[in-house]
Amino acid sequence: MANLTKLISLLGLGLLYFQSCSERESADGIEPASRPPSPAQPKLPDLSEVVEKRMEGNTTEAITMLREYNRDFPESHAILVQLARALGEADQYALASFRFDQAIAAGAPQQALKEAAEAYAYANDYHTSAKRYADYLLVEEDDRQAWLKYGRVLARIQQTTDAINAFSKGADLLTFEDCLLVGNLFASKKLLQQAEYWYNEAALKKDTSSEPLVQLLRLKIDNQEKEEEAESLILKIEEKNSGILEKTDLAEKCANLVRRRKIGEFIRKGISPSGLSITKLISVLKQPVQSPLERIIAKGPKLPPSRPTQTDSFLPPEEDHNSLLDPEIKNTENSVSQGTSLANAFATPPQDQTYLPLKSNIEKARIAYLDRKYQETLLSARAALKENPKSADAWKLCSQAHFQIGETQEAEMTILEAIRHDPTSLDIRMDYLRIARETLSPNRYLAELEKAREIFPESSDLVWELARRYHLVERMPVTAGILYRKVLELEPEGSALARQAEMEILKLRE
């Protein structure tokens, strides 16, 4: 009985030991030997053959092979990158950008972001391209070439400030086109000094192109203080590429500027600049001025020949010669010879003769203007300008004649020349304002009035004109009232203008 009990206990211990061993094997992951082995993973294909086909130009075959590889290995980012590059080489940029995005999602390196951005840019999807460049440059911020491409894309989508900042990261790599683009970006932000700098940089990079000079001209042509620089640019552009300005929207502005600033030369050459295009105007300016005709100097002695000692054979005898004379002449000769001696001739006082002085061209122009002969006024004034191109009076008479015959544009150009030669003349300034009232916009005319008042603060006529402008056109009664009172200060008490100013002040109070 005791032996039986021991046997049962031994059997129980054996069962417990076997059970614990089986649990330990399952915990260690030991599978039973009867389970079959798992199949081996397929190996990725060698892509060197595909790369070789791409390099040889067999893009279509490379795309076909890569699509087969992609079906077998859809998660391989290496195959997706090669497929995207091959599609890009086949100009299928939309598909290429899609494949690059797949490769990025599959874990492709950061370089794929840059290639995806380039593919989107070629596909004209600039907004997505900008996003890919931004993601790439967060990691590779030292890639200056990528910054340049990023700036070009940002300029396309009108993100001006960001584009300027991007270009600044790779400023030393800017091309001719990039310099022009940066100049345009600064010009759109009204940063004219920076725009001018980049246009000059573009001109240095490609001195055969006139485009940078045209862009510089856009910055200066509307600025009166830089008209001389604008004129120089116009001449330089036409010299470099004749006719290029005719194809731009600046043609009319350039023509007006040249007419205004070179009117003296046109007059000296006897050419009317109105109606001529900018190219023809420049070609006229290049023509040399014809020199006046040289005096014809006769050869030989300047004195008459001496009286011959012998009677010429061709003259008739003296008696026959005298018979040919008119009887009245014969009697006169006899009376002179008989009654007049040398002493009597010198004793007789000479008769007074009045010689009228020759009129100058300026005087002729003034008289013609008063007689309302405006074409004669122009001819005489132009003749005076040929004698003295700096004659402000001649320029003024030209302007007045042009204005009277309805040529307001020529009148404005010539009166501006008169101001240039005599800026301190109030009469010339008043003539200019009368013409400007017809030719300038209301705001520009008001600015010219204010400028004239600063130059001639004691002119009651200018203050009166300015007061009327604020009163009747600008509808600013307070300012007009101040100016009317200024007229009262400048004018003597009781003058017609002072009385009129008092009446206007009373009207304003009502």
Helices and strands as residue ranges (DSSP letters): H 2-27, H 48-56, H 59-72, H 77-89, H 93-105, H 111-122, H 126-139, H 144-156, H 160-169, G 171-173, H 176-188, H 192-205, H 211-220, G 224-226, H 227-240, G 245-247, H 251-261, H 263-268, H 278-286, H 318-324, H 327-339, H 342-347, H 361-370, H 374-387, H 392-404, H 408-421, H 426-439, H 442-455, H 460-468, I 469-473, H 477-490, H 496-509
